[in-house]
């Protein structure tokens, strides 16, 4: 019985690690996309402001 509980805990621990890694990668990708969008928007605003002058 103790072996079963130990195996279940190890499996849960491994699943937790995998989900944490996946979640971190997903969040980093979203942040990268937001950064690129903000950078492009600032370039467009600068280009627009330079065209007005």
Buried (B, 14 or more C-beta within 10 A) or exposed (E): EEEEEEEEEEEEEEEEEEEEEEEEEEEEEEEEEEEEEEEEEEEEEEEEEEEEE
